[in-house]
Amino acid sequence: MRALVLGGAGAVCKETTRDLAAYSNFDEIVVADYNLDAVTRLVESIGDPRLKPIFFNADDYKSMLNLFPQFDIVINGLPFKYDLAVNTACVEVGVNGLDLSSEDPQFDLHEEALAKGMTFIPGVGATPGVTNMMVRRAAEALDELHEVEVFFAAFRSLAPAPGLLRTTLWEFNPEEGERDAVYFEDGEWHATPPMSGGICVRFHEHIGEQMVYYVPHDEANTLPESYPTLRRAAVRGCFPPHVMELMGALMRGGLLSAREVTIGGETMPTIDAVARLLWENPASKENPVWAYGLVVQVTGVRNGRKTVCTYRNHHPPQEEWGGESAYFKNVGIPLSIGAQLIANGQATARGVVPPEQALPSQPFFRELQKRGITVEERIVEEGIV
């Protein structure tokens, strides 16, 4: 079997590449990246003869159509703006694949992918990804699901990579259209502004208690479709405290707006000017603690009793996991595991489907545990419904 890893030398996906080399049974793993020097250095540092570096231009759709049919699976670790193009190309040529996030139009490709007997899974990272699988585990323990609360604490620097900087700015942009439908409750979608709905959540020992706020996120979109009895699905999250303070100040100052400004004769949206400034600032790439915290609480019914299932992740500290890798492994490793499950014929659905429909929970969490990522489960029956 042959695997193609797109963006395989990037900040996140280099951990996917390393995990594939350490754990997968692929015969060949082609690592594709726009920065050929970076991908060549990564492949040489890993030292697995199955790894082959190649140049890849994600803006060239025709090259995707020519390249993808040579592989059994396409593993997309590119920035999220390429998700739809990669998914579309995979469906067009009939090759299985997966990525780290999702756009709603990707699911419009479901029927075409289903007709071809293939699987493409959008959103197999930490959140979405591991969080979706926590909900699937709860669904296997409960008779009926009523409410899902997803909480995340993404402890990384503001700008470890251009795409991740853009992700952070997007989550705090008050003009972002997806703010019109942030969480699902009682059959309706509800709008929220950034930095709203704050509550304090206890994450694992490397992060502790943090205030989290409503964010538009993939889980809130797919879970009500996957589990029709859900009355509520919401995602709240945070970044390190200094990043939250900065984003709040930029938002209140109107600096995350699309309104145009002219600097040095060049006109651009204000948010783009801020992104340039932050990317060039060395402090934007520093962070005292690198970690990823996930907590998912699912309320439902089991044996006629109201039951609450709570899931909390744990992972090795940055001192053991290599500094910033203590964040990126939590995203890149699930992508690798998902790819291996698909390639080994363990996907539980065909078409373009979210993780909670497409991946088996027990093998998924068992593979996470092998890498040092564990999920604590607590199930409490609270009373008769």
C-alpha positions as CSV (number, residue, x, y, z in Angstrom):
1,M,0.0,0.0,0.0
2,R,1.1,3.5,-0.8
3,A,0.3,6.6,1.3
4,L,0.6,10.3,0.2
5,V,1.1,12.9,2.9
6,L,0.3,16.5,1.8
7,G,2.1,19.2,3.8
8,G,4.0,16.4,5.4
9,A,6.9,18.7,6.6
10,G,4.6,21.3,8.1
11,A,4.4,22.2,11.8
12,V,1.5,19.8,12.4
13,C,1.8,17.2,9.7
14,K,5.5,16.4,10.4
15,E,4.2,14.6,13.5
16,T,1.9,12.6,11.2
17,T,4.9,11.7,9.0
18,R,6.9,10.6,12.0
19,D,4.0,8.5,13.4
20,L,3.4,6.8,10.0
21,A,7.1,5.9,9.9
22,A,7.0,4.5,13.5
23,Y,3.7,2.6,13.4
24,S,2.3,2.1,10.0
25,N,2.6,-0.9,7.6
26,F,2.5,1.1,4.4
27,D,5.0,-0.1,1.8
28,E,5.8,3.5,0.7
29,I,5.0,6.8,2.2
30,V,5.4,9.8,-0.1
31,V,5.8,13.1,1.7
32,A,4.7,16.0,-0.4
33,D,5.4,19.7,0.4
34,Y,5.9,23.0,-1.3
35,N,9.2,23.4,0.7
36,L,11.2,20.6,-0.8
37,D,14.3,21.3,1.3
38,A,12.2,21.0,4.5
39,V,10.6,17.8,3.5
40,T,13.9,16.3,2.4
41,R,15.5,17.2,5.7
42,L,12.6,15.7,7.6
43,V,12.7,12.4,5.6
44,E,16.5,12.2,6.1
45,S,16.2,12.8,9.9
46,I,13.6,10.0,10.3
47,G,15.7,7.6,8.3
48,D,12.9,5.2,7.1
49,P,13.6,4.0,3.6
50,R,9.8,3.9,2.9
51,L,9.7,7.7,3.0
52,K,10.1,9.6,-0.3
53,P,10.1,13.4,-0.5
54,I,8.5,15.2,-3.5
55,F,7.6,18.8,-4.4
56,F,3.8,19.6,-4.3
57,N,2.0,22.8,-5.2
58,A,-1.4,22.8,-3.5
59,D,-2.7,25.6,-5.8
60,D,-2.3,23.3,-8.9
61,Y,-5.6,21.2,-8.9
62,K,-4.7,19.4,-12.1
63,S,-1.5,18.1,-10.4
64,M,-3.7,16.6,-7.7
65,L,-5.8,14.7,-10.3
66,N,-2.6,13.3,-11.8
67,L,-0.9,12.4,-8.5
68,F,-3.6,11.0,-6.3
69,P,-4.5,7.9,-8.3
70,Q,-1.0,6.5,-7.7
71,F,-1.9,6.0,-4.0
72,D,-4.2,4.0,-1.7
73,I,-4.9,7.0,0.6
74,V,-4.3,10.7,0.7
75,I,-3.5,12.3,4.1
76,N,-4.1,16.0,4.0
77,G,-2.2,18.1,6.5
78,L,-2.3,21.3,4.5
79,P,-3.9,24.6,5.9
80,F,-7.7,24.3,6.0
81,K,-8.2,26.6,2.9
82,Y,-7.2,23.6,0.8
83,D,-9.5,21.0,2.4
84,L,-12.3,21.3,-0.2
85,A,-10.0,21.1,-3.2
86,V,-8.2,18.0,-1.9
87,N,-11.5,16.3,-0.9
88,T,-12.9,17.1,-4.4
89,A,-9.9,15.7,-6.1
90,C,-10.0,12.5,-4.0
91,V,-13.6,12.0,-4.9
92,E,-13.1,12.8,-8.6
93,V,-10.4,10.1,-8.9
94,G,-11.9,7.7,-6.3
95,V,-9.1,7.6,-3.7
96,N,-9.6,7.4,0.0
97,G,-8.5,10.3,2.2
98,L,-8.8,12.4,5.3
99,D,-7.9,15.8,6.7
100,L,-7.6,17.9,9.9
101,S,-10.7,20.1,9.6
102,S,-13.8,20.5,7.5
103,E,-15.9,22.8,5.4
104,D,-19.6,22.2,5.0
105,P,-19.3,21.9,1.1
106,Q,-17.1,18.8,1.6
107,F,-20.1,16.9,2.8
108,D,-22.0,17.7,-0.4
109,L,-19.5,15.3,-2.1
110,H,-20.9,12.4,0.0
111,E,-23.2,10.8,-2.5
112,E,-20.6,10.8,-5.3
113,A,-18.0,9.3,-2.9
114,L,-20.5,6.7,-1.7
115,A,-21.2,5.7,-5.3
116,K,-17.5,5.0,-5.8
117,G,-17.3,3.0,-2.6
118,M,-14.6,5.2,-1.1
119,T,-14.2,7.0,2.3
120,F,-13.1,10.5,3.0
121,I,-13.1,11.8,6.6
122,P,-12.9,15.5,7.2
123,G,-11.6,16.6,10.7
124,V,-9.3,13.9,12.2
125,G,-7.1,15.9,14.5
126,A,-7.5,16.8,18.1
127,T,-10.6,19.0,17.8
128,P,-12.3,18.0,15.6
129,G,-11.1,14.5,15.7
130,V,-10.4,13.0,19.1
131,T,-13.4,15.0,20.5
132,N,-15.7,13.4,17.9
133,M,-14.5,10.0,18.9
134,M,-15.1,10.8,22.6
135,V,-18.8,11.4,21.6
136,R,-18.9,8.2,19.6
137,R,-17.6,6.3,22.7
138,A,-20.4,7.9,24.8
139,A,-23.0,7.0,22.1
140,E,-21.9,3.3,22.5
141,A,-22.4,3.6,26.3
142,L,-25.8,5.4,26.2
143,D,-29.2,4.5,24.8
144,E,-29.8,8.1,23.7
145,L,-27.8,11.3,23.5
146,H,-29.3,14.7,24.5
147,E,-26.4,17.2,25.0
148,V,-22.8,17.5,24.0
149,E,-20.4,20.1,25.4
150,V,-16.9,20.1,23.8
151,F,-14.1,22.1,25.5
152,F,-10.5,22.5,24.3
153,A,-7.4,24.4,25.4
154,A,-4.9,24.7,22.6
155,F,-1.7,25.7,24.3
156,R,0.7,26.8,21.6
157,S,2.2,30.0,20.5
158,L,0.2,32.5,18.5
159,A,2.0,31.9,15.2
160,P,3.9,28.6,15.0
161,A,2.9,28.4,11.3
162,P,1.1,30.9,9.0
163,G,-2.0,28.6,8.8
164,L,-2.3,28.3,12.5
165,L,-2.0,32.1,13.0
166,R,-4.9,32.5,10.5
167,T,-6.9,29.9,12.4
168,T,-6.5,31.9,15.7
169,L,-7.4,35.2,14.0
170,W,-10.4,33.5,12.4
171,E,-11.7,32.3,15.7
172,F,-11.8,35.8,17.2
173,N,-13.0,37.6,14.1
174,P,-16.4,39.2,15.0
175,E,-17.2,39.6,11.3
176,E,-16.7,35.9,10.5
177,G,-20.0,34.6,8.9
178,E,-19.9,31.3,10.8
179,R,-20.5,33.3,14.0
180,D,-24.1,33.3,12.9
181,A,-24.4,29.6,13.7
182,V,-22.1,28.8,16.6
183,Y,-24.0,26.2,18.7
184,F,-27.0,24.0,18.2
185,E,-29.9,23.9,20.7
186,D,-33.5,22.8,20.5
187,G,-33.5,22.5,16.7
188,E,-32.0,25.9,16.0
189,W,-28.6,27.5,15.5
190,H,-27.5,30.3,17.7
191,A,-25.2,33.2,17.0
192,T,-22.5,34.3,19.5
193,P,-19.8,37.0,19.4
194,P,-16.2,36.1,20.2
195,M,-15.2,35.9,23.9
196,S,-18.8,35.1,24.9
197,G,-20.3,32.2,27.0
198,G,-17.2,31.9,29.1
199,I,-17.0,29.1,31.7
200,C,-14.1,27.6,33.7
201,V,-13.1,24.1,32.8
202,R,-10.5,21.8,34.4
203,F,-8.2,20.3,31.8
204,H,-5.3,17.8,32.4
205,E,-2.4,18.6,34.8
206,H,-0.2,20.5,32.3
207,I,-2.9,23.1,31.6
208,G,-5.2,23.1,34.7
209,E,-8.3,25.3,34.9
210,Q,-9.0,27.8,32.0
211,M,-11.8,30.0,30.9
212,V,-13.2,28.8,27.6
213,Y,-15.5,30.6,25.2
214,Y,-17.9,29.8,22.3
215,V,-16.2,29.2,19.0
216,P,-17.6,28.0,15.6
217,H,-16.3,24.5,15.3
218,D,-16.8,21.4,13.2
219,E,-18.1,19.2,15.9
220,A,-21.2,21.4,16.5
221,N,-22.0,21.0,12.8
222,T,-21.7,17.2,12.4
223,L,-22.8,15.8,15.7
224,P,-26.5,16.8,15.4
225,E,-26.6,15.1,12.0
226,S,-24.9,12.0,13.3
227,Y,-27.1,11.8,16.5
228,P,-30.6,13.1,15.7
229,T,-31.7,12.9,19.4
230,L,-29.2,15.6,20.3
231,R,-30.9,18.7,21.7
232,R,-27.7,20.7,22.1
233,A,-24.1,20.6,20.7
234,A,-21.6,23.3,21.5
235,V,-17.9,23.9,21.4
236,R,-15.9,26.3,23.7
237,G,-12.2,26.7,23.7
238,C,-9.2,28.9,24.5
239,F,-5.5,29.5,23.8
240,P,-2.9,30.4,26.4
241,P,-3.9,33.3,28.6
242,H,-1.5,35.8,27.0
243,V,-2.9,35.0,23.5
244,M,-6.5,35.4,24.8
245,E,-5.6,38.8,26.3
246,L,-4.1,39.9,23.0
247,M,-6.9,38.6,20.8
248,G,-9.5,40.3,23.1
249,A,-7.6,43.6,22.8
250,L,-7.3,43.4,19.0
251,M,-11.0,42.5,18.6
252,R,-12.1,45.4,20.8
253,G,-9.8,47.7,19.0
254,G,-11.4,46.8,15.6
255,L,-8.1,45.3,14.3
256,L,-9.6,42.0,13.3
257,S,-11.9,43.6,10.8
258,A,-12.0,43.3,7.0
259,R,-12.1,47.1,6.7
260,E,-9.3,48.2,4.5
261,V,-6.3,50.1,5.6
262,T,-3.5,51.6,3.5
263,I,0.1,51.1,4.8
264,G,3.1,52.2,2.8
265,G,0.9,52.7,-0.3
266,E,-0.5,49.1,-0.1
267,T,-4.2,48.6,0.7
268,M,-5.3,45.5,2.5
269,P,-7.9,44.3,5.0
270,T,-7.0,45.3,8.6
271,I,-6.9,41.7,9.7
272,D,-4.3,40.9,7.0
273,A,-2.1,43.8,8.1
274,V,-2.3,42.5,11.7
275,A,-1.5,38.9,10.5
276,R,1.6,40.2,8.8
277,L,2.8,42.1,11.9
278,L,2.2,39.2,14.2
279,W,3.9,36.7,11.9
280,E,7.0,38.9,11.8
281,N,7.1,39.3,15.6
282,P,9.4,36.7,17.2
283,A,7.3,36.8,20.4
284,S,4.4,35.3,18.4
285,K,6.3,32.1,18.1
286,E,7.1,31.7,21.8
287,N,5.1,29.9,24.5
288,P,5.9,28.8,28.0
289,V,3.7,25.6,27.9
290,W,3.0,23.5,24.9
291,A,0.1,21.1,25.4
292,Y,-3.4,20.3,24.2
293,G,-6.3,19.8,26.6
294,L,-9.7,18.2,25.7
295,V,-12.8,17.7,27.8
296,V,-16.1,16.3,26.4
297,Q,-19.2,16.0,28.4
298,V,-22.2,14.0,27.0
299,T,-25.5,13.9,28.7
300,G,-28.1,11.3,27.8
301,V,-30.1,8.3,28.9
302,R,-29.1,4.8,29.9
303,N,-31.5,2.2,31.2
304,G,-34.1,4.9,31.8
305,R,-31.8,7.0,33.9
306,K,-30.1,10.4,33.1
307,T,-26.4,9.6,32.6
308,V,-23.4,11.9,32.1
309,C,-20.3,10.7,30.3
310,T,-17.2,12.8,30.8
311,Y,-14.0,12.3,28.8
312,R,-10.6,14.0,29.5
313,N,-7.4,13.5,27.6
314,H,-3.9,13.2,29.1
315,H,-0.5,13.2,27.4
316,P,3.2,13.4,28.3
317,P,4.6,16.8,29.3
318,Q,6.6,19.0,26.9
319,E,9.9,18.0,28.7
320,E,9.2,14.4,27.6
321,W,7.6,15.0,24.3
322,G,10.0,17.6,22.9
323,G,8.7,21.1,23.6
324,E,6.3,22.2,20.9
325,S,5.8,18.6,19.8
326,A,3.7,18.2,23.0
327,Y,1.1,20.3,21.1
328,F,1.5,19.1,17.6
329,K,1.6,15.4,18.4
330,N,-2.0,15.7,19.7
331,V,-3.1,16.9,16.3
332,G,-0.8,15.0,13.9
333,I,-1.0,11.5,15.6
334,P,-4.8,11.2,15.3
335,L,-4.5,12.0,11.5
336,S,-2.0,9.1,11.2
337,I,-4.1,6.7,13.1
338,G,-7.2,7.6,11.1
339,A,-5.3,7.0,7.8
340,Q,-4.1,3.6,9.1
341,L,-7.6,2.5,10.1
342,I,-8.9,3.4,6.7
343,A,-6.1,1.7,4.8
344,N,-6.5,-1.4,6.9
345,G,-10.2,-1.7,6.0
346,Q,-11.5,-0.7,9.5
347,A,-13.6,2.4,8.4
348,T,-17.2,2.0,9.5
349,A,-18.8,4.1,6.8
350,R,-18.4,5.1,3.2
351,G,-18.7,8.4,1.5
352,V,-17.7,11.8,2.9
353,V,-18.4,11.4,6.6
354,P,-17.2,12.8,10.0
355,P,-15.0,10.9,12.4
356,E,-17.8,9.8,14.7
357,Q,-19.5,7.9,11.8
358,A,-16.4,6.6,10.1
359,L,-13.9,5.3,12.7
360,P,-14.2,2.6,15.3
361,S,-13.7,3.9,18.8
362,Q,-11.9,1.0,20.5
363,P,-9.1,0.7,17.9
364,F,-8.8,4.5,17.7
365,F,-8.3,5.0,21.4
366,R,-6.1,1.9,21.7
367,E,-3.7,3.3,19.1
368,L,-3.7,6.7,20.9
369,Q,-2.7,5.0,24.1
370,K,0.2,3.3,22.4
371,R,1.6,6.7,21.7
372,G,1.1,8.1,25.2
373,I,-2.3,9.8,24.7
374,T,-4.9,8.4,27.1
375,V,-8.5,9.2,27.5
376,E,-10.1,9.2,31.0
377,E,-13.7,8.1,31.0
378,R,-16.2,8.8,33.8
379,I,-19.8,7.7,33.6
380,V,-22.3,8.8,36.3
381,E,-26.0,7.9,36.5
382,E,-27.8,10.9,38.0
383,G,-31.4,9.7,38.4
384,I,-34.5,8.5,36.6
385,V,-35.6,10.5,33.6
